[in-house]
Amino acid sequence: MSNKKQKETNINKAVVDLFDEMLEMEELLRGVMNELDLGPTIFDLGLNAVGGFLAGEYITQVCMGGLSEVSLGLKNYDENLVFPTITVVTDFPIESTMASQFAGWSINKDNYHAMASGPARILAKKPKHIFEKIQIHETHDETVIVLETNQYPPESIMNYIAEKCKIKLDGLCIIITPTTSVAGSTQVSGRSVETAIHKLFDLGMDVTSIVSACGTAPIAPVSTRKSDLMLGRTNDMLIYGADVYLQVDYKNEDELTEFINQAASSSSSSYGSLFYDVVKEVKGDFYKIDPALFAPAKLTVNNLRTGKLLTAGKINIEMLKKSSLKT
């Protein structure tokens, strides 16, 4: 993949337009817009604002670079377990997930921490090793970044983001969404496809062979005052509840089968534990968590070359129930 020619995309321009559309819907999205004297615009959708499911749906579209169809629903997992769900569909799986949605930019400086998603990552090329592989390139004078965080970014952080994106400060559009909000919980569950593709990427598969993708995951019930609990619940919804379907064009089906067999969360040694307990066991050091756990519960792959259907993993209703009852 690394020897392929860079692909010029237009994702930032499209998402800035989507951000402007969201600002016009401020009341409907139950958000709070802050136009700072410094230049950036911050749209709060869950920190000091109420936000909601619709806000989470729009945030997911932003995170996926405007290259997906996003819808909400409701599903009975059994007669005693009902969750709202979020479904994403995209025919641009690599651009929408690896280039934009993946929360791969960890901002941790000046006593501020946030996980960053969105098309700003394309301009900043964060993390570098992904963009060396997928070879997507873009320049634009405005960008949108989604910060999963519990506080507004200080001036130093906004300057840092703008500098890394090579834009002026007044071209920076920021969405704030903590996991302790309905919008935050919704957009995390909107990462079903991204978790599958990223897992396959880490396994060494040529993910550019993925043609189309769709995925559904339950949305975690929200506790607005317990960030550690919500960190656990939102991850559990993907690990034990995400159901992903990929269409690929892959020449070596034996090799593809090996990748798929390792791509569900059940391949992890930590599978069967609540994510809250896993984090507690490693004392919050995420680098000590088995990376195989960051994967969807179930993955189905249609190889367009052969017509075969490959499946790994399953939806674990008991763990979803256990997670939702954790307090």
C-alpha positions as a Python dict, from the first residue, in 0.01 Angstrom:
ca = {
    (1, 'M'): (0, 0, 0),
    (2, 'S'): (281, 242, 83),
    (3, 'N'): (400, 261, -279),
    (4, 'K'): (66, 377, -418),
    (5, 'K'): (21, 727, -548),
    (6, 'Q'): (-134, 977, -308),
    (7, 'K'): (-506, 1027, -352),
    (8, 'E'): (-625, 1388, -341),
    (9, 'T'): (-957, 1420, -162),
    (10, 'N'): (-1205, 1699, -81),
    (11, 'I'): (-1329, 1579, 256),
    (12, 'N'): (-1245, 1889, 462),
    (13, 'K'): (-1439, 2122, 234),
    (14, 'A'): (-1746, 1897, 248),
    (15, 'V'): (-1735, 1862, 626),
    (16, 'V'): (-1692, 2235, 688),
    (17, 'D'): (-2016, 2278, 489),
    (18, 'L'): (-2177, 2009, 707),
    (19, 'F'): (-2053, 2189, 1020),
    (20, 'D'): (-2213, 2513, 898),
    (21, 'E'): (-2538, 2324, 843),
    (22, 'M'): (-2520, 2197, 1201),
    (23, 'L'): (-2472, 2549, 1334),
    (24, 'E'): (-2792, 2651, 1157),
    (25, 'M'): (-2962, 2367, 1346),
    (26, 'E'): (-2823, 2473, 1684),
    (27, 'E'): (-3161, 2470, 1858),
    (28, 'L'): (-3272, 2141, 1702),
    (29, 'L'): (-2943, 1973, 1794),
    (30, 'R'): (-2966, 2127, 2143),
    (31, 'G'): (-2611, 2253, 2113),
    (32, 'V'): (-2429, 2565, 2226),
    (33, 'M'): (-2223, 2757, 1970),
    (34, 'N'): (-1926, 2963, 2083),
    (35, 'E'): (-1762, 3199, 1834),
    (36, 'L'): (-1438, 3292, 2003),
    (37, 'D'): (-1260, 3625, 1963),
    (38, 'L'): (-951, 3420, 1879),
    (39, 'G'): (-1121, 3299, 1563),
    (40, 'P'): (-1222, 2932, 1611),
    (41, 'T'): (-1585, 2823, 1643),
    (42, 'I'): (-1668, 2567, 1913),
    (43, 'F'): (-1993, 2373, 1891),
    (44, 'D'): (-2069, 2210, 2226),
    (45, 'L'): (-2290, 1903, 2188),
    (46, 'G'): (-2288, 1747, 2530),
    (47, 'L'): (-2056, 1921, 2776),
    (48, 'N'): (-2243, 2236, 2876),
    (49, 'A'): (-2515, 2160, 2624),
    (50, 'V'): (-2789, 1896, 2630),
    (51, 'G'): (-2723, 1751, 2284),
    (52, 'G'): (-2901, 1424, 2202),
    (53, 'F'): (-2939, 1139, 1954),
    (54, 'L'): (-2972, 1367, 1651),
    (55, 'A'): (-2655, 1550, 1752),
    (56, 'G'): (-2479, 1213, 1780),
    (57, 'E'): (-2599, 1119, 1433),
    (58, 'Y'): (-2457, 1441, 1287),
    (59, 'I'): (-2128, 1403, 1475),
    (60, 'T'): (-2092, 1055, 1328),
    (61, 'Q'): (-2140, 1198, 979),
    (62, 'V'): (-1874, 1461, 1052),
    (63, 'C'): (-1633, 1200, 1189),
    (64, 'M'): (-1685, 990, 875),
    (65, 'G'): (-1602, 1282, 651),
    (66, 'G'): (-1956, 1320, 521),
    (67, 'L'): (-1905, 997, 328),
    (68, 'S'): (-2163, 782, 503),
    (69, 'E'): (-2534, 734, 553),
    (70, 'V'): (-2619, 731, 924),
    (71, 'S'): (-2946, 623, 1081),
    (72, 'L'): (-3084, 553, 1427),
    (73, 'G'): (-3313, 273, 1536),
    (74, 'L'): (-3428, 60, 1826),
    (75, 'K'): (-3358, -311, 1873),
    (76, 'N'): (-3480, -580, 2111),
    (77, 'Y'): (-3177, -796, 2187),
    (78, 'D'): (-3401, -1015, 2399),
    (79, 'E'): (-3732, -958, 2571),
    (80, 'N'): (-3561, -786, 2865),
    (81, 'L'): (-3292, -595, 2677),
    (82, 'V'): (-3364, -305, 2442),
    (83, 'F'): (-3108, -57, 2306),
    (84, 'P'): (-3123, 232, 2060),
    (85, 'T'): (-2888, 156, 1772),
    (86, 'I'): (-2684, 346, 1517),
    (87, 'T'): (-2620, 214, 1167),
    (88, 'V'): (-2356, 347, 929),
    (89, 'V'): (-2323, 267, 558),
    (90, 'T'): (-2039, 382, 334),
    (91, 'D'): (-1901, 316, -13),
    (92, 'F'): (-1582, 502, 84),
    (93, 'P'): (-1469, 282, 373),
    (94, 'I'): (-1103, 383, 394),
    (95, 'E'): (-1152, 756, 347),
    (96, 'S'): (-1440, 768, 596),
    (97, 'T'): (-1286, 555, 870),
    (98, 'M'): (-906, 532, 857),
    (99, 'A'): (-854, 884, 722),
    (100, 'S'): (-1122, 1061, 925),
    (101, 'Q'): (-1325, 874, 1188),
    (102, 'F'): (-1052, 685, 1371),
    (103, 'A'): (-983, 857, 1704),
    (104, 'G'): (-614, 831, 1632),
    (105, 'W'): (-499, 1175, 1738),
    (106, 'S'): (-439, 1174, 2111),
    (107, 'I'): (-400, 1533, 2229),
    (108, 'N'): (-233, 1531, 2568),
    (109, 'K'): (-49, 1849, 2661),
    (110, 'D'): (-79, 2159, 2878),
    (111, 'N'): (-292, 1962, 3129),
    (112, 'Y'): (-551, 1899, 2857),
    (113, 'H'): (-654, 1563, 2712),
    (114, 'A'): (-881, 1473, 2422),
    (115, 'M'): (-916, 1202, 2163),
    (116, 'A'): (-952, 1370, 1825),
    (117, 'S'): (-1144, 1252, 1519),
    (118, 'G'): (-1261, 1403, 1195),
    (119, 'P'): (-1105, 1537, 874),
    (120, 'A'): (-858, 1756, 1065),
    (121, 'R'): (-657, 1436, 1099),
    (122, 'I'): (-606, 1433, 722),
    (123, 'L'): (-446, 1778, 726),
    (124, 'A'): (-235, 1696, 1031),
    (125, 'K'): (-157, 1340, 911),
    (126, 'K'): (-228, 1196, 1254),
    (127, 'P'): (-119, 928, 1317),
    (128, 'K'): (158, 938, 1062),
    (129, 'H'): (193, 562, 1011),
    (130, 'I'): (-167, 534, 886),
    (131, 'F'): (-128, 807, 625),
    (132, 'E'): (197, 650, 506),
    (133, 'K'): (-11, 343, 423),
    (134, 'I'): (-341, 478, 290),
    (135, 'Q'): (-180, 764, 95),
    (136, 'I'): (-466, 1013, 120),
    (137, 'H'): (-364, 1377, 84),
    (138, 'E'): (-556, 1700, 125),
    (139, 'T'): (-507, 2075, 175),
    (140, 'H'): (-773, 2321, 281),
    (141, 'D'): (-786, 2649, 472),
    (142, 'E'): (-1062, 2529, 709),
    (143, 'T'): (-1117, 2206, 897),
    (144, 'V'): (-1339, 2032, 1153),
    (145, 'I'): (-1211, 1840, 1452),
    (146, 'V'): (-1423, 1636, 1695),
    (147, 'L'): (-1284, 1629, 2048),
    (148, 'E'): (-1394, 1355, 2285),
    (149, 'T'): (-1320, 1537, 2608),
    (150, 'N'): (-1459, 1668, 2934),
    (151, 'Q'): (-1335, 2026, 2897),
    (152, 'Y'): (-1309, 2306, 2644),
    (153, 'P'): (-967, 2336, 2479),
    (154, 'P'): (-752, 2626, 2602),
    (155, 'E'): (-596, 2874, 2359),
    (156, 'S'): (-265, 2685, 2353),
    (157, 'I'): (-438, 2366, 2239),
    (158, 'M'): (-636, 2541, 1966),
    (159, 'N'): (-316, 2701, 1839),
    (160, 'Y'): (-148, 2360, 1846),
    (161, 'I'): (-426, 2197, 1642),
    (162, 'A'): (-430, 2479, 1385),
    (163, 'E'): (-52, 2466, 1352),
    (164, 'K'): (-52, 2090, 1295),
    (165, 'C'): (-329, 2128, 1034),
    (166, 'K'): (-136, 2412, 868),
    (167, 'I'): (-432, 2651, 884),
    (168, 'K'): (-502, 2986, 1047),
    (169, 'L'): (-678, 2981, 1382),
    (170, 'D'): (-998, 3128, 1240),
    (171, 'G'): (-1028, 2831, 1005),
    (172, 'L'): (-1066, 2587, 1294),
    (173, 'C'): (-1410, 2438, 1369),
    (174, 'I'): (-1436, 2233, 1689),
    (175, 'I'): (-1706, 1993, 1809),
    (176, 'I'): (-1701, 1897, 2178),
    (177, 'T'): (-1867, 1570, 2281),
    (178, 'P'): (-1791, 1381, 2604),
    (179, 'T'): (-1884, 1013, 2640),
    (180, 'T'): (-2100, 1115, 2937),
    (181, 'S'): (-2355, 1262, 2696),
    (182, 'V'): (-2617, 1109, 2469),
    (183, 'A'): (-2445, 1254, 2162),
    (184, 'G'): (-2108, 1124, 2279),
    (185, 'S'): (-2236, 775, 2348),
    (186, 'T'): (-2410, 772, 2009),
    (187, 'Q'): (-2104, 873, 1807),
    (188, 'V'): (-1884, 614, 1979),
    (189, 'S'): (-2128, 338, 1877),
    (190, 'G'): (-2117, 486, 1528),
    (191, 'R'): (-1761, 349, 1501),
    (192, 'S'): (-1862, -12, 1431),
    (193, 'V'): (-1718, -20, 1077),
    (194, 'E'): (-1409, 173, 1181),
    (195, 'T'): (-1321, -80, 1453),
    (196, 'A'): (-1343, -365, 1201),
    (197, 'I'): (-1132, -193, 935),
    (198, 'H'): (-874, -74, 1183),
    (199, 'K'): (-842, -424, 1327),
    (200, 'L'): (-787, -569, 979),
    (201, 'F'): (-532, -294, 910),
    (202, 'D'): (-341, -387, 1226),
    (203, 'L'): (-347, -753, 1124),
    (204, 'G'): (-171, -659, 801),
    (205, 'M'): (-456, -690, 554),
    (206, 'D'): (-459, -460, 250),
    (207, 'V'): (-767, -264, 359),
    (208, 'T'): (-780, -81, 26),
    (209, 'S'): (-943, -402, -99),
    (210, 'I'): (-1253, -314, 105),
    (211, 'V'): (-1512, -177, -136),
    (212, 'S'): (-1816, -102, 81),
    (213, 'A'): (-1915, -138, 445),
    (214, 'C'): (-2205, -117, 683),
    (215, 'G'): (-2236, -174, 1055),
    (216, 'T'): (-2476, -149, 1346),
    (217, 'A'): (-2410, -118, 1717),
    (218, 'P'): (-2621, -58, 2028),
    (219, 'I'): (-2592, 282, 2195),
    (220, 'A'): (-2487, 266, 2559),
    (221, 'P'): (-2725, 390, 2828),
    (222, 'V'): (-2587, 718, 2961),
    (223, 'S'): (-2466, 818, 3304),
    (224, 'T'): (-2386, 1189, 3282),
    (225, 'R'): (-2164, 1198, 3592),
    (226, 'K'): (-1955, 883, 3561),
    (227, 'S'): (-1693, 916, 3289),
    (228, 'D'): (-1511, 595, 3382),
    (229, 'L'): (-1835, 399, 3368),
    (230, 'M'): (-1922, 549, 3028),
    (231, 'L'): (-1575, 473, 2894),
    (232, 'G'): (-1646, 111, 2978),
    (233, 'R'): (-2003, 98, 2850),
    (234, 'T'): (-1937, 267, 2517),
    (235, 'N'): (-1652, 29, 2439),
    (236, 'D'): (-1861, -271, 2547),
    (237, 'M'): (-2127, -176, 2293),
    (238, 'L'): (-1870, -225, 2016),
    (239, 'I'): (-1680, -520, 2163),
    (240, 'Y'): (-1994, -721, 2241),
    (241, 'G'): (-2260, -562, 2020),
    (242, 'A'): (-2117, -428, 1693),
    (243, 'D'): (-2228, -620, 1383),
    (244, 'V'): (-2028, -530, 1070),
    (245, 'Y'): (-2062, -635, 704),
    (246, 'L'): (-1785, -569, 453),
    (247, 'Q'): (-1762, -622, 79),
    (248, 'V'): (-1408, -683, -38),
    (249, 'D'): (-1227, -762, -362),
    (250, 'Y'): (-958, -1000, -238),
    (251, 'K'): (-751, -1232, -455),
    (252, 'N'): (-617, -1474, -192),
    (253, 'E'): (-921, -1613, -14),
    (254, 'D'): (-720, -1838, 220),
    (255, 'E'): (-531, -1532, 342),
    (256, 'L'): (-855, -1338, 371),
    (257, 'T'): (-1006, -1617, 582),
    (258, 'E'): (-711, -1602, 821),
    (259, 'F'): (-757, -1227, 865),
    (260, 'I'): (-1131, -1257, 926),
    (261, 'N'): (-1085, -1535, 1183),
    (262, 'Q'): (-871, -1298, 1390),
    (263, 'A'): (-1078, -983, 1338),
    (264, 'A'): (-1360, -1023, 1590),
    (265, 'S'): (-1319, -917, 1954),
    (266, 'S'): (-1357, -1280, 2065),
    (267, 'S'): (-996, -1337, 1949),
    (268, 'S'): (-872, -1130, 2246),
    (269, 'S'): (-748, -1283, 2570),
    (270, 'S'): (-951, -1016, 2752),
    (271, 'Y'): (-1278, -1114, 2583),
    (272, 'G'): (-1550, -1190, 2838),
    (273, 'S'): (-1453, -906, 3074),
    (274, 'L'): (-1627, -569, 3092),
    (275, 'F'): (-1406, -296, 2946),
    (276, 'Y'): (-1444, -103, 3273),
    (277, 'D'): (-1280, -395, 3458),
    (278, 'V'): (-1008, -433, 3193),
    (279, 'V'): (-910, -66, 3232),
    (280, 'K'): (-914, -98, 3609),
    (281, 'E'): (-691, -405, 3595),
    (282, 'V'): (-422, -221, 3396),
    (283, 'K'): (-461, 89, 3617),
    (284, 'G'): (-571, 303, 3323),
    (285, 'D'): (-267, 226, 3106),
    (286, 'F'): (-432, 163, 2768),
    (287, 'Y'): (-104, 42, 2620),
    (288, 'K'): (-132, -265, 2844),
    (289, 'I'): (-473, -362, 2705),
    (290, 'D'): (-468, -642, 2449),
    (291, 'P'): (-518, -454, 2118),
    (292, 'A'): (-715, -750, 1982),
    (293, 'L'): (-1003, -642, 2209),
    (294, 'F'): (-1062, -326, 2004),
    (295, 'A'): (-1276, -498, 1743),
    (296, 'P'): (-1641, -558, 1658),
    (297, 'A'): (-1837, -842, 1814),
    (298, 'K'): (-1926, -992, 1476),
    (299, 'L'): (-1780, -952, 1130),
    (300, 'T'): (-1922, -1082, 801),
    (301, 'V'): (-1726, -1042, 478),
    (302, 'N'): (-1846, -1094, 123),
    (303, 'N'): (-1557, -1155, -117),
    (304, 'L'): (-1677, -1012, -447),
    (305, 'R'): (-1424, -1219, -643),
    (306, 'T'): (-1563, -1555, -531),
    (307, 'G'): (-1906, -1469, -392),
    (308, 'K'): (-1817, -1641, -63),
    (309, 'L'): (-1936, -1518, 275),
    (310, 'L'): (-1696, -1539, 570),
    (311, 'T'): (-1806, -1482, 930),
    (312, 'A'): (-1633, -1448, 1267),
    (313, 'G'): (-1755, -1372, 1618),
    (314, 'K'): (-2106, -1322, 1754),
    (315, 'I'): (-2323, -1070, 1937),
    (316, 'N'): (-2285, -1135, 2309),
    (317, 'I'): (-2618, -1043, 2465),
    (318, 'E'): (-2518, -1150, 2816),
    (319, 'M'): (-2218, -913, 2818),
    (320, 'L'): (-2431, -628, 2680),
    (321, 'K'): (-2677, -687, 2960),
    (322, 'K'): (-2399, -705, 3219),
    (323, 'S'): (-2249, -379, 3090),
    (324, 'S'): (-2582, -195, 3100),
    (325, 'L'): (-2638, -302, 3460),
    (326, 'K'): (-2291, -193, 3576),
    (327, 'T'): (-2313, 112, 3805),
}
